[in-house]
Amino acid sequence: HCVAGIQGIVDSYCQILPQIQLYRPTNFSPIINHVARFAAHSLQQGTAAQYFILLIITDGEITDLDQTRQAIVNASKLPMCIIIVGVGEADF
């Protein structure tokens, strides 16, 4: 879900919270790669007008750790950052 600004994040979170169903497995690499494609496209435009912040709120341990590590490395030179917030009792 793409939003603009902190207020956009808060509004989106409040709107979607009642609809969220938590489930396993907890694979992060698909969403990291998805956002990285947007960031790569922005970088190719040469304007550096967009910066992407991927906020992942999770209640579980990462189940595709090797793929997630590789996705983070691949995205490391793109105009984006990744914030992962663990909630609940899991060992993050």
C-alpha positions in Angstrom: 0.0 0.0 0.0 1.7 3.2 -1.1 1.2 6.3 1.0 2.8 9.8 1.3 4.2 11.1 4.5 3.9 10.1 8.2 0.2 11.0 8.3 -0.4 8.7 5.3 1.3 5.9 7.2 -0.8 6.5 10.3 -4.1 6.8 8.3 -3.3 3.6 6.3 -2.4 1.7 9.4 -5.6 2.7 11.2 -7.7 1.9 8.1 -6.2 -1.6 7.5 -5.8 -2.7 11.1 -9.3 -4.2 11.4 -8.8 -6.2 8.2 -5.4 -7.7 9.0 -5.1 -11.5 9.4 -1.7 -12.7 10.6 -0.5 -16.0 9.1 2.6 -17.9 8.3 5.0 -18.2 6.6 6.7 -14.8 7.2 8.4 -14.2 3.9 9.9 -10.7 3.5 11.8 -11.0 0.3 8.8 -10.7 -2.1 7.7 -7.3 -0.7 11.3 -6.1 -0.5 11.8 -7.0 -4.1 8.5 -5.5 -5.1 9.4 -2.1 -3.5 12.9 -2.3 -4.9 11.5 -2.4 -8.4 9.7 0.9 -7.8 12.9 2.4 -6.4 15.0 1.1 -9.3 12.5 2.6 -11.8 12.7 5.9 -9.9 16.5 5.8 -10.0 16.5 5.1 -13.8 14.5 8.3 -14.3 17.6 10.2 -13.1 15.6 12.8 -11.2 16.1 11.3 -7.7 12.7 12.8 -6.9 11.4 9.8 -5.0 12.6 7.9 -1.9 10.9 4.8 -0.7 10.5 3.7 2.9 9.3 0.1 3.3 7.8 -0.4 6.8 7.2 -4.0 7.7 5.3 -4.7 10.9 5.5 -8.4 11.7 4.5 -10.8 14.5 6.8 -13.6 13.4 10.3 -14.6 12.6 11.5 -14.3 9.0 11.1 -17.7 7.3 13.0 -16.8 4.1 16.0 -15.4 5.8 18.6 -16.1 3.1 16.3 -14.7 0.4 15.5 -11.7 2.6 19.2 -11.0 3.2 19.9 -11.1 -0.6 16.9 -8.8 -1.3 18.3 -6.3 1.2 21.7 -6.4 -0.3 20.3 -6.0 -3.8 18.2 -3.0 -2.6 21.1 -1.4 -0.7 22.1 1.0 -3.5 18.6 2.1 -4.3 16.7 5.1 -3.0 14.9 3.2 -0.3 15.2 2.0 3.2 13.6 -0.9 5.0 12.2 -0.7 8.6 11.1 -3.9 10.2 9.2 -3.7 13.5 8.5 -6.8 15.5 5.3 -6.9 17.6 4.2 -9.6 19.9 6.0 -12.4 21.7 8.2 -13.9 18.9 12.0 -13.9 19.0 12.9 -11.2 16.5 
